[in-house]
């Protein structure tokens, strides 16, 4: 049979396992919540920035100066967030300033003349 010390060690191991399972469950639950929030945010169209036209002009100017365009470049240059930068990049594409996305490569500037 088992002695008191062995039973006590076994109880401690069971308690440790229960604690670890609880931590794993909390982490999984947190990740699930994060994923659900992300999915929900992806389902809604982002609202245009309040100063979208002003930002558009600044973005167009920066892109034409640089000769290439990327969302991260707009973020750095205009000190804006990702959502606003992607919105501006979409506007620039729609208005013929930049070409379509090509994976992770910067977009090509279609026209460096007076575009809308």
URURFEN-V69685 format. One record per residue. N is the residue number from 1. SS is DSSP state (H for helix, E for strand, L for the rest). BURIAL is I if it has 9 or more other C-alpha atoms within 8 Angstrom, else O. Layout:
n = [N;N]
ss = [SS;SS]
burial = [BURIAL;BURIAL]
This chain:
n = [1;2;3;4;5;6;7;8;9;10;11;12;13;14;15;16;17;18;19;20;21;22;23;24;25;26;27;28;29;30;31;32;33;34;35;36;37;38;39;40;41;42;43;44;45;46;47;48;49;50;51;52;53;54;55;56;57;58;59;60;61;62;63;64;65;66;67;68;69;70;71;72;73;74;75;76;77;78;79;80;81;82;83;84;85;86;87;88;89;90;91;92;93;94;95;96;97;98;99;100;101;102;103;104;105;106;107;108;109;110;111;112;113;114;115;116]
ss = [L;L;L;H;H;H;H;H;H;H;H;H;H;H;H;H;H;H;H;H;H;H;H;H;H;H;H;H;H;H;H;H;H;H;H;H;H;H;H;H;H;H;H;L;L;L;L;L;L;L;L;H;H;H;H;H;H;H;H;H;H;H;H;H;H;H;L;E;E;L;H;H;H;H;H;H;H;H;L;L;L;H;H;H;H;H;H;H;H;H;H;H;H;H;L;L;L;E;L;L;L;E;L;L;E;L;E;E;E;L;L;L;L;L;L;L]
burial = [O;O;O;O;O;O;I;O;O;O;O;O;O;O;O;O;O;O;O;O;O;O;O;O;O;O;O;O;O;O;O;O;O;O;O;O;O;O;O;O;O;O;O;O;O;O;O;O;O;O;O;I;O;O;I;I;O;I;I;I;O;I;I;I;O;O;I;I;I;I;I;O;O;I;I;O;O;I;O;I;O;I;O;I;I;I;I;I;I;O;I;I;I;O;O;I;I;I;I;O;O;O;O;O;O;I;I;I;I;O;I;I;O;O;O;O]
